[in-house]
Amino acid sequence: MRYKDYYATLGLKRGASADEIKAAYRRLARKYHPDVSKEKDAEEKFKEMAEAYETLKDPEKRAAYDQLGSYAPGQEFRPSPDWSRHYSRGHDGQAEGGFEDFDLSSLFAGLAGGRGRAGAHRAERPSAGSDYEAVVRLSFEQAFHGAEIDLELSVLEWDAEGGMRRVPHRVKTRIPRGVTDGEKLRVPGKGGKGTRGGPDGDLYLNIEVAEHPLYRVSGMDLYVDLPLAPWEAILGTSVTLPTPGGPVRLKVPPGTRAGQQFRLAGRGLARGGGTAGHMYALVRIEVPTVVDDRQGALYRQLAESSNFNPRAHLDPEVTR
């Protein structure tokens, strides 16, 4: 059979701790999971690292793997007679080392079936289910208010022969209100089924939120443009402003400037039991592009009677 360096597959050195093995697997799973990865050959790489993790996470399988020795990846090798006598009982008479037709993963799958000395004890041990990962695309409204979603996943699972196959996995879960783009949610117990009484795995959701035509998100705060006519900014006015929670009435004081912000407290994103963000209305002065003769005359009259100079700070006499 051909040797596979399971430690190198996970980017680890021999002697890595159980926590390091688990952390390496989770890091690579996020990178190569076929449902979320854009990497080339992601599914094949995911299968390779899943095979490596399946062996190294189990103390008995890892001990058996370490006892095989170390070879160059892809090198043909044969387990020693001592290894065969100790670990391979139940491989249909292969105790004398006749493993030419075996794949390395099949060799260790045999240990999981309880047919070897180590496997006989492991068969009674509980095993946790696999963790799954999926991308969830939400509208802005779903993210703001929360939503109940149905996910139809196609996941990779180990089969009885120690190989991997794709199986459907349907999940119904609640997305809490106030989630943001790029956030990662953990849904406990919605991953693969545990065996022999082991806990079910978890489901990790990578959240993508569509942009809204009016609102811009910054953390838990929202920003919206507030267009005003010049006379509204000068004289003051009252406007109805839309917010995700419903329209509000906003008083604009006289002399409002372009770029000025008005804060609407608590009108941003909110989490259950947490403090809500705010909404900020950013003032933009809109100038009419078409005026009739009467309006033009009034603007000229205003220009002639006003002593306001918006460029006073650019006067060379002032800047010397």
C-alpha positions in Angstrom: 0.0 0.0 0.0 1.0 3.6 -0.4 2.0 5.8 2.6 0.1 8.9 3.4 1.6 11.5 5.8 -1.5 12.4 7.8 0.4 14.9 10.0 1.7 16.8 6.9 -1.8 16.8 5.4 -3.0 18.8 8.4 0.1 21.0 8.5 1.3 19.4 11.8 4.4 17.7 13.1 4.5 14.4 14.8 3.8 14.8 18.5 1.1 17.4 18.0 -1.4 17.5 20.8 -5.1 16.5 20.4 -6.1 20.2 20.7 -3.6 21.1 17.9 -5.0 18.4 15.7 -8.6 19.5 16.2 -7.7 23.2 15.7 -5.8 22.4 12.4 -8.7 20.4 11.1 -11.2 23.1 11.8 -9.0 25.7 10.3 -8.6 23.7 7.1 -12.3 22.7 7.0 -13.2 26.3 6.8 -10.8 26.8 3.9 -11.6 23.7 1.9 -15.1 22.7 2.7 -16.7 22.2 -0.8 -19.9 24.1 0.1 -18.0 27.3 0.9 -14.5 27.0 -0.6 -13.4 28.7 -3.9 -10.1 26.9 -3.8 -9.1 24.6 -6.7 -9.7 20.9 -5.9 -11.3 21.8 -2.6 -13.4 18.6 -2.4 -10.4 16.4 -2.9 -8.3 18.3 -0.3 -11.2 18.2 2.1 -11.4 14.4 1.7 -7.7 14.1 2.3 -7.7 16.1 5.5 -10.9 14.5 6.7 -9.3 11.1 6.3 -6.2 12.3 8.2 -8.3 13.8 11.0 -10.4 10.6 11.3 -7.3 8.7 12.2 -5.3 11.2 14.2 -8.2 12.3 16.4 -8.7 8.7 17.8 -5.9 7.8 20.3 -6.0 4.1 19.3 -5.9 4.7 15.6 -3.2 7.3 16.0 -1.1 4.9 18.1 -1.5 2.3 15.3 -0.6 4.9 12.6 2.5 6.0 14.5 3.6 2.4 14.9 3.7 2.0 11.2 6.7 4.3 11.0 7.4 7.2 8.7 7.9 7.0 4.9 7.9 9.4 2.0 4.3 10.4 0.9 3.2 7.9 -1.9 6.0 5.4 -1.1 5.0 1.8 -1.3 5.4 0.0 2.1 4.2 -3.0 4.1 3.4 -3.0 7.8 5.9 -5.0 9.9 4.9 -8.5 11.1 4.8 -7.2 14.7 2.3 -4.4 13.6 0.2 -6.9 11.7 0.0 -9.3 14.6 -1.0 -6.6 17.0 -3.4 -4.4 15.0 -4.7 -6.3 11.9 -6.6 -9.2 13.2 -10.0 -9.4 11.5 -8.6 -8.1 8.2 -9.7 -11.4 6.6 -6.6 -13.3 7.4 -4.2 -10.4 6.6 -2.3 -10.8 9.9 0.8 -11.9 8.0 1.2 -8.6 6.2 -0.6 -9.3 3.0 -1.9 -5.7 2.5 -1.1 -5.1 -1.2 -4.7 -4.4 -2.1 -5.4 -2.2 1.0 -5.7 1.6 1.1 -4.3 3.2 4.2 -7.7 4.6 5.2 -9.3 1.1 4.8 -6.6 -0.3 7.1 -7.6 2.1 9.9 -11.3 1.8 9.2 -10.9 -1.9 10.2 -9.8 -0.7 13.6 -13.0 1.2 14.0 -15.1 -1.9 13.5 -13.9 -3.6 16.6 -12.0 -6.4 14.8 -8.6 -5.7 16.2 -7.4 -5.7 19.8 -7.5 -2.0 20.0 -10.7 -1.9 18.0 -12.5 -4.2 20.3 -12.3 -1.6 23.0 -13.0 1.3 20.7 -16.3 -0.2 19.4 -17.9 0.6 22.7 -16.7 4.2 22.8 -19.0 7.1 21.8 -18.0 9.1 18.8 -19.1 12.7 18.1 -20.8 13.6 14.9 -19.0 15.7 12.2 -19.3 19.5 12.1 -20.8 21.0 9.0 -20.4 24.4 7.4 -22.7 26.3 5.0 -23.2 29.8 3.5 -26.5 31.5 4.3 -27.5 34.5 2.1 -30.0 36.8 3.7 -31.9 39.9 2.6 -31.3 43.0 4.7 -34.8 42.6 6.2 -34.1 39.0 7.2 -30.9 40.1 8.9 -32.6 43.0 10.7 -35.7 41.2 12.0 -34.3 37.6 12.2 -35.6 34.7 10.1 -36.4 31.0 10.1 -34.7 29.2 7.2 -34.6 25.8 5.7 -31.2 24.6 4.4 -30.8 21.7 1.9 -27.2 20.7 2.3 -25.1 18.0 0.6 -22.5 16.9 3.0 -19.6 14.4 3.1 -19.9 11.5 5.6 -17.9 8.4 6.3 -19.6 5.2 5.1 -19.3 1.7 6.7 -16.3 0.8 4.5 -14.3 3.8 5.6 -14.8 5.8 2.5 -16.6 9.1 2.0 -19.9 9.8 0.2 -22.3 12.7 -0.3 -25.6 12.6 1.6 -28.4 15.1 1.8 -28.8 16.9 5.1 -31.8 19.2 5.8 -31.7 21.7 8.6 -34.4 24.1 9.9 -33.0 26.8 12.1 -33.7 30.3 13.4 -31.4 33.2 12.4 -31.4 35.7 15.3 -32.1 39.4 14.5 -29.2 41.7 14.1 -26.8 39.4 12.3 -24.2 41.2 10.0 -22.4 40.4 6.8 -19.4 38.2 7.3 -20.6 36.9 10.7 -20.2 33.2 11.6 -22.9 31.5 13.6 -22.7 28.2 15.4 -25.8 26.1 15.6 -25.2 23.4 18.2 -26.3 19.8 17.4 -27.3 20.5 13.8 -24.2 18.7 12.3 -23.7 15.0 11.7 -25.2 12.4 14.0 -23.0 11.0 16.8 -22.6 7.3 17.1 -22.8 5.0 20.1 -24.3 7.8 22.2 -21.8 10.4 21.2 -23.0 14.0 20.8 -24.2 15.4 17.4 -21.8 17.7 15.6 -22.4 21.4 15.1 -23.4 23.5 12.1 -21.4 26.6 11.3 -23.2 29.3 9.2 -21.3 31.9 7.2 -23.6 34.8 6.9 -23.9 37.0 3.8 -26.3 39.9 3.9 -27.4 41.7 0.7 -26.9 45.4 0.4 -30.0 47.7 1.0 -30.8 50.5 -1.5 -31.1 53.0 1.4 -29.3 51.8 4.5 -25.5 51.3 5.0 -24.4 49.1 7.8 -21.4 49.9 10.1 -21.2 47.4 13.0 -24.6 47.7 14.7 -25.3 51.2 13.3 -27.1 52.2 10.2 -26.5 55.2 7.9 -29.0 56.8 5.6 -28.8 59.9 3.3 -31.1 62.8 4.1 -31.5 65.0 1.0 -32.7 68.6 1.8 -33.5 71.5 -0.5 -31.5 74.6 0.2 -34.4 76.5 1.7 -35.2 73.5 4.0 -31.7 73.6 5.3 -31.8 77.3 5.8 -35.2 77.7 7.3 -35.6 74.3 9.0 -38.3 71.7 8.3 -39.8 68.5 9.5 -39.4 65.3 7.4 -40.6 61.7 7.5 -37.6 59.4 7.5 -37.9 55.7 6.8 -36.2 53.2 9.2 -36.3 49.4 9.2 -38.5 49.5 12.2 -41.0 52.0 10.6 -41.1 55.7 9.6 -40.1 58.4 12.1 -40.6 62.2 12.1 -37.4 64.1 12.2 -37.1 67.8 13.0 -34.4 69.6 11.0 -33.3 72.9 12.7 -32.7 76.1 10.7 -29.2 76.6 9.5 -28.5 72.8 8.9 -25.3 72.2 7.0 -24.4 69.6 4.4 -22.6 66.7 6.0 -24.3 67.2 9.3 -25.6 64.0 11.1 -28.7 63.5 13.1 -28.8 60.5 15.4 -31.9 58.4 15.8 -31.2 56.5 19.0 -31.9 52.7 19.0 -33.0 52.6 15.4 -30.0 50.5 14.2 -29.5 46.7 14.4 -30.3 45.0 17.6 -29.6 41.6 19.2 -31.9 39.9 21.7 -31.0 41.1 25.2 -28.3 43.5 23.9 -28.1 47.2 23.3 -29.4 48.4 19.9 -27.3 50.4 17.5 -28.3 53.8 16.2 -29.3 55.2 12.8 -27.5 58.3 11.5 -29.2 60.6 8.9 -26.4 62.2 6.9 -27.5 65.6 5.4 -27.0 66.2 1.7 -28.1 69.5 0.1 -29.8 69.0 -3.3 -29.9 71.9 -5.7 -32.7 72.1 -8.3 -31.3 71.7 -11.8 -34.3 73.2 -13.6 -35.9 76.6 -12.6 -38.5 78.7 -14.4 -38.2 82.5 -15.0 -40.0 83.4 -11.8 -37.8 81.1 -9.7 -34.7 82.4 -11.4 -35.7 86.0 -10.6 -36.1 85.2 -7.0 -32.7 83.5 -6.8 -31.1 86.6 -8.4 -32.9 88.8 -5.9 -31.6 86.7 -3.1 -28.1 86.8 -4.5 -28.2 90.6 -4.7 -29.5 91.1 -1.2 -27.3 88.5 0.6 -23.8 89.2 1.9 -23.1 85.5 2.6 -19.7 84.4 1.1 -19.1 80.6 1.2 -15.5 81.1 0.0 -14.5 83.7 2.5 -11.8 81.4 3.9 -10.2 81.2 0.5 -9.6 85.0 0.3 -5.8 85.7 0.0 -6.1 88.5 2.5 -7.5 86.1 5.1 -5.0 83.2 4.4 -1.9 85.4 4.7 
